[in-house]
Amino acid sequence: MHKSIFPFIVLLASFSSQSADFEFSTGGGTQYGGFIGIQGGLKFEKSRYFAALGLYGLSLGAQYPVSSDGHVSIGLNGGRMFGIFGGDRDYVAMTYNYHFNGFHHSGWEIGTGIGYFKTEEHAILFSREVHEEEKEARLIFNLGYKF
C-alpha cells in the first residue's frame, strides 16, 4: 500500500517546492473551453498550467514562454465542447500565443494553433448512440485577458 502511494507523494513534494501564482483569465477559443469562458491557472517561472470552463465546454492545458522578452509562448491544450443540437467535439491542440504585456504580467493575449478535432454526431437529441463520427485538423484562434 505504501509503495503505491510513494510516487504520488514524491510528485506532490516536488510540485509544491516551487513558487506558484494563481492567475485568472477570461476569453474565447479552445484555451477558454470553447466559445467563451473563464480560466484558472497556476503560473511558475517557466510554465503555466490551466483549467477552463466555457459556455459549452471545458479545457486543460499548459503554456511555456519561449522568447527572451517573455512575450511569446507555446503550449498544448485539450478538452471537449458539448454540442447542444450538434455533436460533441473532443480536441487536442498545439498553440502559439503572444502576450502583449509579457508572460508574467496581466493583459491581453492572442494566439493561434492547430488542433485535431473528433466530432461525434448523435442519432437522437441527448442520445449516447453515435450516428456519425468525423475527424479533422483545424486552425484555431484564442483571445483573452489575464487579470
Number of C-alpha atoms within 10 A of each C-alpha: 5 6 7 8 9 11 11 11 11 10 10 11 11 10 11 9 8 9 10 15 11 12 18 15 20 20 24 20 20 33 36 31 28 24 16 21 23 20 23 18 20 16 20 15 13 13 18 22 19 21 20 25 21 24 15 16 22 23 25 22 22 21 22 21 23 15 13 7 10 18 18 21 22 19 19 19 22 21 24 22 22 19 17 10 11 14 22 18 20 19 20 20 22 19 24 20 22 20 22 16 15 18 27 19 14 16 15 18 21 18 19 19 18 16 20 15 19 18 21 20 21 19 14 11 13 12 10 11 12 13 12 11 13 11 13 10 13 13 12 16 17 21 19 22 18 20 11
